[in-house]
Amino acid sequence: MEGLLERIATARVQVQRSLAERARLSAAVEALEARVRECAREGEVLKARIQELEQENEVLRTVKATDKEAQREGVKEEIDELVHDIDRCLALLNG
């Protein structure tokens, strides 16, 4: 009978340890699931931010292209003025 009581006591201790381990592991799983949800939300936020930055980048490219066109027009006008001035100077020299 004494051997049976010892085995029952040992089994009880093992069950208690198993329950404690189960509780610890359940808490760890919950913490990891919360972290996964947090990372998923963070990923969505980052994807949205990337999309915003891509749109902003496209706007900046468009503005930059427009600025280059304006600069080209300005340079073209300056060249035309210089050519006109050169022509007048040549006319004065020949005249």
N, C-alpha and C positions, 0 to 999 in steps of 0.2 A: 504494500500500500504506500509506503514511504517513497518508493521509486516512482510510483505513479504521480504523487503530489509534486515531486521534484520536476518531473517532465511537464506537468501542467504549469507549474510556476515558470519554468524555462520557456514554454510555449507562450505564456502570457507576456513575458518580457520581450520575446521576439515580436509578438503582435504589436505591442506598444511601440517598439522601435520602428517597426514597419509603418505603423500609422503616423509616427512623428516624421519619418522619412517621406511618406506620401504627402503630408501637409507641407513639408519644406519644398518638395518638388513641385507641388501644385502652386505654391507661392512663386517659385521661380518661373514656372510656365506662364502664370498671369503677368509677371513682370516683363517677360520676353514678348508676350503678345501685345502688351501696352507699348513696348518699344517698337515693335513692328508697325503698329498703327501710327505711332508718332513719326517713324521714318517714312511711312507711306504719305502722311500729310505733308511732311517736309518735302518729299519728292514732288508732290503735286504743286506745292508753292514754288519750288525751284523751276518746274516745267513752265508754270505760268510766267515766272520772271524771265525765263529764257525767251518765251514768246514775245513778251513786252520789249525786251532788249533787241530782238530781231526786227520787230516793227520799228523801233526807234532807229536802229541802224539803217534800215531801208529809207526812212525819212531823211536821215543825215546824208546818205548816198545821193538821194534825189536833190537835196539842197546843194550839196557839193558840186554835182553835175551842173546845176543851174548857175552856181557861182562861176564855174569854169567857163560856161558859155558867155556870161556877162563879161568876164575878164578878157575872153577872146575878142568879143565885140569891141571892148575898150582898146585893146592892143591894135586891132585892125584900124580903128579910127585914128589912133596915134600915128600909125604907119602912113595912112592916107594923108594926114596933115604934114608929116615930114616929107613925103614925096611931093606934095604941093609946094612946100617951102623950097625944096631943092629945085623944082621946076622954075619957080620965080627967080631964084638966085641965078640959075643958068640963063634965064631970059635976060636978067639984068647984065650979066657978064657978056652975053652975045649982042646985047642991044646997044 
